[in-house]
Amino acid sequence: MAEDRTKLVERSLTRLAERRGDVTDPVLQAFYARHPDARASFEHHGLGHMRELEGRMVAESVFLLLQWVEDPATARIDQGTAIVHHNDTLLVPSRWYLGMVDAALEVLFESLPAEAADERDMWLAVRADYAGFVESLRSEFFRQDDGLPLPDFPPTAHT
């Protein structure tokens, strides 16, 4: 099963790279459309290099999606510490963290052809698993976040 999912991931990400090239700008547009308040955090934490920070966060989100399929145990360890750290020390709430992954998926979904239902289903399962993991970490936050439910995946991205 994991090998099949890895093939689906490779197919999806290869197609995305071939069709879209650098996805940084469209991912950021989707992210800021849903989380406009996050821009100030990027400005603050970018320390004069906001564009580079944004680019790294987009790249990390795409890599996370790949890693979540290929090596889920390592991804959970990496994300478990990163999400809690971002919330507690950088004041980056879990909804922004998930929001960047959602924005990357939204752009990826735009490149999926109609006949790629297997890829679409796999990505929706990955997103659901990741969102459940993010939700499970909220109880570990030293600084509690807003407590609002994490957002569903944008319906326009997979209809």
Secondary structure as a PSIPRED ss2 file (coil, helix, strand):
# PSIPRED VFORMAT (PSIPRED V4.0)

   1 M C   1.000  0.000  0.000
   2 A H   0.000  1.000  0.000
   3 E H   0.000  1.000  0.000
   4 D H   0.000  1.000  0.000
   5 R H   0.000  1.000  0.000
   6 T H   0.000  1.000  0.000
   7 K H   0.000  1.000  0.000
   8 L H   0.000  1.000  0.000
   9 V H   0.000  1.000  0.000
  10 E H   0.000  1.000  0.000
  11 R H   0.000  1.000  0.000
  12 S H   0.000  1.000  0.000
  13 L H   0.000  1.000  0.000
  14 T H   0.000  1.000  0.000
  15 R H   0.000  1.000  0.000
  16 L H   0.000  1.000  0.000
  17 A H   0.000  1.000  0.000
  18 E H   0.000  1.000  0.000
  19 R H   0.000  1.000  0.000
  20 R H   0.000  1.000  0.000
  21 G C   1.000  0.000  0.000
  22 D C   1.000  0.000  0.000
  23 V C   1.000  0.000  0.000
  24 T H   0.000  1.000  0.000
  25 D H   0.000  1.000  0.000
  26 P H   0.000  1.000  0.000
  27 V H   0.000  1.000  0.000
  28 L H   0.000  1.000  0.000
  29 Q H   0.000  1.000  0.000
  30 A H   0.000  1.000  0.000
  31 F H   0.000  1.000  0.000
  32 Y H   0.000  1.000  0.000
  33 A H   0.000  1.000  0.000
  34 R H   0.000  1.000  0.000
  35 H C   1.000  0.000  0.000
  36 P C   1.000  0.000  0.000
  37 D C   1.000  0.000  0.000
  38 A H   0.000  1.000  0.000
  39 R H   0.000  1.000  0.000
  40 A H   0.000  1.000  0.000
  41 S H   0.000  1.000  0.000
  42 F H   0.000  1.000  0.000
  43 E H   0.000  1.000  0.000
  44 H H   0.000  1.000  0.000
  45 H H   0.000  1.000  0.000
  46 G H   0.000  1.000  0.000
  47 L C   1.000  0.000  0.000
  48 G C   1.000  0.000  0.000
  49 H C   1.000  0.000  0.000
  50 M H   0.000  1.000  0.000
  51 R H   0.000  1.000  0.000
  52 E H   0.000  1.000  0.000
  53 L H   0.000  1.000  0.000
  54 E H   0.000  1.000  0.000
  55 G H   0.000  1.000  0.000
  56 R H   0.000  1.000  0.000
  57 M H   0.000  1.000  0.000
  58 V H   0.000  1.000  0.000
  59 A H   0.000  1.000  0.000
  60 E H   0.000  1.000  0.000
  61 S H   0.000  1.000  0.000
  62 V H   0.000  1.000  0.000
  63 F H   0.000  1.000  0.000
  64 L H   0.000  1.000  0.000
  65 L H   0.000  1.000  0.000
  66 L H   0.000  1.000  0.000
  67 Q H   0.000  1.000  0.000
  68 W H   0.000  1.000  0.000
  69 V H   0.000  1.000  0.000
  70 E H   0.000  1.000  0.000
  71 D C   1.000  0.000  0.000
  72 P H   0.000  1.000  0.000
  73 A H   0.000  1.000  0.000
  74 T H   0.000  1.000  0.000
  75 A H   0.000  1.000  0.000
  76 R H   0.000  1.000  0.000
  77 I H   0.000  1.000  0.000
  78 D H   0.000  1.000  0.000
  79 Q H   0.000  1.000  0.000
  80 G H   0.000  1.000  0.000
  81 T H   0.000  1.000  0.000
  82 A H   0.000  1.000  0.000
  83 I H   0.000  1.000  0.000
  84 V H   0.000  1.000  0.000
  85 H H   0.000  1.000  0.000
  86 H H   0.000  1.000  0.000
  87 N H   0.000  1.000  0.000
  88 D H   0.000  1.000  0.000
  89 T H   0.000  1.000  0.000
  90 L H   0.000  1.000  0.000
  91 L C   1.000  0.000  0.000
  92 V C   1.000  0.000  0.000
  93 P C   1.000  0.000  0.000
  94 S H   0.000  1.000  0.000
  95 R H   0.000  1.000  0.000
  96 W H   0.000  1.000  0.000
  97 Y H   0.000  1.000  0.000
  98 L H   0.000  1.000  0.000
  99 G H   0.000  1.000  0.000
 100 M H   0.000  1.000  0.000
 101 V H   0.000  1.000  0.000
 102 D H   0.000  1.000  0.000
 103 A H   0.000  1.000  0.000
 104 A H   0.000  1.000  0.000
 105 L H   0.000  1.000  0.000
 106 E H   0.000  1.000  0.000
 107 V H   0.000  1.000  0.000
 108 L H   0.000  1.000  0.000
 109 F H   0.000  1.000  0.000
 110 E H   0.000  1.000  0.000
 111 S C   1.000  0.000  0.000
 112 L C   1.000  0.000  0.000
 113 P C   1.000  0.000  0.000
 114 A C   1.000  0.000  0.000
 115 E C   1.000  0.000  0.000
 116 A C   1.000  0.000  0.000
 117 A H   0.000  1.000  0.000
 118 D H   0.000  1.000  0.000
 119 E H   0.000  1.000  0.000
 120 R H   0.000  1.000  0.000
 121 D H   0.000  1.000  0.000
 122 M H   0.000  1.000  0.000
 123 W H   0.000  1.000  0.000
 124 L H   0.000  1.000  0.000
 125 A H   0.000  1.000  0.000
 126 V H   0.000  1.000  0.000
 127 R H   0.000  1.000  0.000
 128 A H   0.000  1.000  0.000
 129 D H   0.000  1.000  0.000
 130 Y H   0.000  1.000  0.000
 131 A H   0.000  1.000  0.000
 132 G H   0.000  1.000  0.000
 133 F H   0.000  1.000  0.000
 134 V H   0.000  1.000  0.000
 135 E H   0.000  1.000  0.000
 136 S H   0.000  1.000  0.000
 137 L H   0.000  1.000  0.000
 138 R H   0.000  1.000  0.000
 139 S H   0.000  1.000  0.000
 140 E H   0.000  1.000  0.000
 141 F C   1.000  0.000  0.000
 142 F C   1.000  0.000  0.000
 143 R C   1.000  0.000  0.000
 144 Q C   1.000  0.000  0.000
 145 D C   1.000  0.000  0.000
 146 D C   1.000  0.000  0.000
 147 G C   1.000  0.000  0.000
 148 L C   1.000  0.000  0.000
 149 P C   1.000  0.000  0.000
 150 L C   1.000  0.000  0.000
 151 P C   1.000  0.000  0.000
 152 D C   1.000  0.000  0.000
 153 F C   1.000  0.000  0.000
 154 P C   1.000  0.000  0.000
 155 P H   0.000  1.000  0.000
 156 T H   0.000  1.000  0.000
 157 A H   0.000  1.000  0.000
 158 H C   1.000  0.000  0.000
 159 T C   1.000  0.000  0.000
